[in-house]
Amino acid sequence: MTVSTRSPTPPTSEAGPNGARTVTGDIIRRLESQVGSVVKGKPEVIRQAVVCLLSRGHMLIEDVPGVGKTTLAQALARSLGLAFQRIQFTSDLLPSDIVGISVFRQAQQEFEFIPGPIFSNVVLADEINRTSPKTQSALLEAMSERRVTVDGVRHRLPEPFVVMATQNPLEYVGTFPLPESQLDRFMMSLRLGYPPHEEEKLLLMTGGVRDRLAGLSATVSRDEVLELQMRVDRVKVADKIADYLLALAAETRSSQQFLLGVSTRGVQNFLRAAQAMALCEGRDCVVPDDLQRLAGPVLSHRVVLKGGATTLESCREAVKGIVRRVPVPL
């Protein structure tokens, strides 16, 4: 399904740094405001999702059933002027159902590639841990390299490309835990939690968000998304900030609390997410607070604790402890 889009003028930086930051801020506020009209009471989670999008990352939304994981993914997708596909992961799903197949055409005496739903800008992988590891692995190449290989032929995916996956951590029957190699492809893991009392009461009295979600239209164009992603690359990172980031990562690798620390890919994702957070905050440089805000979402799903504590919440608490222990550069 292709989400309809308006054609606003793409942002440019010709008006100077201050003008460019103003345009950037307007686009981000517009996007966050529309998603927030459906996902109530979760501004920080919405900000994290936008940061993940702008930093060209993929997000894993993990929480108990019924708190709005799919709603968040759909609201973000509908707010973007991008092609959107939803894949419902089930136990009988095959890799070809995701990436596509080659069909022999008798008349032309040649094979024709039929693209699968992965050939979209925004792919919602709903309940990703309900399918087999073989099918889960079909996403690895797509998430890492923005391309897929079918019958020895490589096919490039459209830009931008983001996978938004959901999973329910407490449903163990009929699920297949994601391996560390798959988890490491996700830039961020998000948790919604239960809505605040007043927001949940509003949902109760108004009959939910189905109508509001269906009524969303694209508020940010493809050109604007690509422009913002390029601006993330230009956000400055001081040497002290880079050293601070590496110190946080090193603590996960050396601490006796962890069985598996943050990978090099995780470190690179951490830096890029911090640059995107700085851009969203209207700054042209990364500050320690950006890293502290993102440490949980970026690092917690990449580490493995000793002693059998494997829940995302326990990993988040361990990462918070690292943030408290590692000194902030002055």
N, C-alpha and C positions, 0 to 999 in steps of 0.2 A: 504494500500500500504506500503510495506517495502522498505525503502531507502537503496540502496546498500552501502556497507561500505568496507573500507580497513581494514587491521589488523595491525596497528602500535603497537609497543611495548608500553604497558601501562606505564605511568610515575610512578616512585618509588622515595622514599626519601632516598635511601640507600647512595647516594653520598653526603649527608649532606645537611644542610639547604640552603646554597647558590645554590648548584646544583639543589635541588628540586625547588627552586623559579625560576631558569632559565628555567627548563622544563615546569613549570606551565605557565610562561610568554609566552613561545613559543606556547603552545597550545592555549592560549587565543588570542594571536595576530593572529594566523592562522585562528581561527574561526571568529574573528571580521573582518579580512581582506576580507574573502570570502563573508560574509554578506554585507560588505561595497561596494563590487564590484557591487552589485545589488541595495542596498538602499544607494543612493548617498547623501553626504552632511549632514548625521545625525549620526556622531560618538558617541555623548553622548547618544542618544536613543539606539543605538546598544549596547553600554556598559551597559546601564540599563537592556536591555533584557538578556544579558549574565549574569549579576549579579543575575537576577531573576532565571535563569536556575540553576546556581551553588548553590543558596541558597534554592533549592527545592521548589520554589514558582510558583504560577500561575500568568499570566499577562493578563491584560485587555487593549487592544489597542483601544483607543477611539479618533476619530477625524472625520472631515467632509469627505464625500465620495471622493474617487479618489486620495488620497494622499499617498497610499502605505501601508495601514494597513495589508492587506492580503499578500502583497509582502514581508513585513518584516517577518511575521510569517512563510511563506513558505520558504524563504531563510534560516532562522535559522533552520527549520526542515530538509531541504535538506542537510544542512552542517553537520548534526549529523548522526552518524551511528546507527540510531534508527528507530523503526517502527513508521510510521506516518499515521494518518487518518484525513481527513477533513470532518466535519459535517456541512452541510448548514442548519442553523436553519430557519424554516418556521413556519407559523401559524398552520399547520396541523401535525407537528412533534410530536410523542408520546414518553413518557419515555422509552418504550421498544425499540424504534428505536435507542436509545443511549446505554442503558446498556445490552440489549439482552433479550431473552425469553427462557422459558422452553418448549420443544416440547415432546409430548408423543410418544415413539417409540413402535408400536404395537408388533413387533417381539420380542423385549426384555422385553416388559411389564414394562417399566420404563420411567421416564422423562430424557431427555437429555438437558443440558443447551447449548444454542447457543449464544456465546459471541457477544455483539454489538461492535461498533467502539470505545467505550470508552476503550476497552482492547488494548491499544497501548501506546507507550512511549510518543509520542507527539500528542496531539489532538488539532486540529484547530477548534474552535467553531465559525464559521463565522456568523456574524450578530446575536449574541446571544439574543439580545432583540427583535427579530422578532417572537419568539415562546412564548407560554403561560407560566405563572408562574409555573404551574404543571410540565411542561417539563423542565424548567430551574432548578427546585428543584432536578431533577434526577442527577444533577452534584454535589450537596452538599456533599453527603457522599463520593463520589469519590475524590473530591478536599480536603476534610478534613482528611479522613482516608486511602486514597489509596486503597479502596475496595468498592464493591457494594453489595447490598443484593437483591436477586431475589427469590421470593417464599420462604422466610425465610432462604435461604442459602446464606452465605457470600462467595464472590469470591474476591480474592486479585488481584490487578492490577499489571502490570509489573513495574519494576524499571529500570531507573528513569521514573517518570511520571509527565508531565506538561501539563496544559491546557492553550492554547493561544487563548483568545476570542477577537473578534472585535465587535464594534458597532458604529453606526453613530448617534451622539447626536442630530442632527438637524432634523432627520426624525421621526416625532411623529406619523404619520398615520401608523397604523398597527404595532406598537411596544408596548412592555410591559416593563416598567422600571424595572431594576433589584432591588430587595429589599435589604435593608441594610445587612441582613444576608448573601446574596449571594455575595455582593460586598466585604464583609469582608474576604471572602475566597481567594480573589485575593491579592497576595502580593504587586503587583505594578500596577499602571495605567499609561500607556505611551501615549504620544501625539507626533505625527510626525510633524505636521505643513506642510506648503508648502515648497518645496525644494528651495535652493538658486537659484538666477537667472542663473548662469552658468550651474548648474547641470540640471535645468529644460530645458534650451536650448539644452543641450546635449541629454536629453531624447527626446526632440522634433525632433532633427535632425537625431537621430539614430533609431527612431521608437519604443522606449520603451524598456522594460527590459524582455519581454517574452522569447526571445531566450536565454538570459544570465541566467535567472532563470531556464529554462528547462535543461541547461547544467551543473548546479551545481551538484557536487558529494560530498559524505561524506568526510569531512576533519578532523573530530574528532570522535573517536570511543566511543562505549558505556563504555568500561572500563575506558577510560580517563575521561569521564563525571562523572562516579561514584567516581573515585579517587579524582577529583577536589572537588566534593561535600563533601567528607570526610575531605579534607584539610580545608574547610571553618570552620568546627567544631573546628579546632585547632588554629584558629586566636585568639589572646589574646584580652581581653576587660578589661581595668582598671576600678577601682571603680568610678573614676571621670567621665569616659565616660558613664558608666551605669547611674550615677546620672544625667548627662546632658541629656541623652535620656529620662529619666523619667520626667525631668523638661519640656521638649518639649511636651511630651504627656499630662502632668498635665495641661499645659496651654490651651490645647484644651478642657479640661473638666471643667475648672474653668472660662474661659473667657466668658463674656457676648455676645461675637460675635458668639458663637457656641451653637446650640441646642443639638447636639450630638457630643461627643468627641471620641477620639481614644480608641478602645477596648484593652483588655489585649492581645488578639491574635495579634492585630496590633502592640503593643509594642514588642512582641516576633519576629514578622516578621521584624520589623524595625532593631532590633539588628542583626538578621541573615543576612539581606541584607547588613548591614554595614560591617560585617565580610567578605562577598563575595566581596564587593567593595575593601576592604583592600587587599585581595588576588589578585584581578585583577590589583591593583596598585603595586604589588610586595612587600607588607609589611606583617609582621606577627602580627600586632596589629592595632586596630581601632583608628582613630584620629577624632577630631571634624569635620573636613572637609568631612569625609565620611557620617556622619549623615546629614550635611547641604545639600550635593548634593542629598541625597535620601529622604529628608523630603517631598518634593512635590510628587514624584511618589508613595511613600509608604503610606502617610497619607491623601492626598487630597480626595481620593474616600471613605474614612472611616468617614469623618466628615460631619455634616449637619449644615449649617449656618442658623441663624435667619433672618427673614425679607424676606424670599422667594427666595433668591439667591441660586439656586440649580445647576448651571453649574459647570463643572469640573474646568473651568478656574477661576471662582470666588473662589472656594475652594482652588485652588493652590495659589492664591494671599493672601488669609487669612493665609495659612500655611507659606508662605514667611514672612509675618508680624511677626509670632511667632518666626521664626528663627532669625529675626532681634532683637526681644525684649529680648529673653532669653540669659543671659550672658554665654559666653563660658568659660569652666573651664580652669584655668591656670596650 
